[in-house]
Amino acid sequence: SKDMEYTVIHDNKVNRFEIFESGQIAYLQYEEKEDTIDFVHTFVPKQLEGQGIANALAEAGLNYAKREQLKVIPSCSFIKTYIERHK
């Protein structure tokens, strides 16, 4: 199944990329220091699992890192796996 298109909101006040869907919130939490970005946690509510939401968050976060020329630290196991799958 093709992943749906999600609107990812980058809220840099709380250091996260967010997707609001069906009254729920999914997010990718990060910490940015100098020239690095550490993706620390991906959270997707049970009701929203399996819809490509975590992938959309990962993609948004990694695109941001690339744009800002930040070195990625994938502390979050999901992000680590995502990077391995999408070189």
Buried (B, 14 or more C-beta within 10 A) or exposed (E): EEEEEBEBEBEEEEBBBBBEBEEEBBBBBBEBEEEEBBBBBBBBEEEBEEBBBBBBBBBBBBEBBEEEEBEBBBBBEBBBEBBEEEE
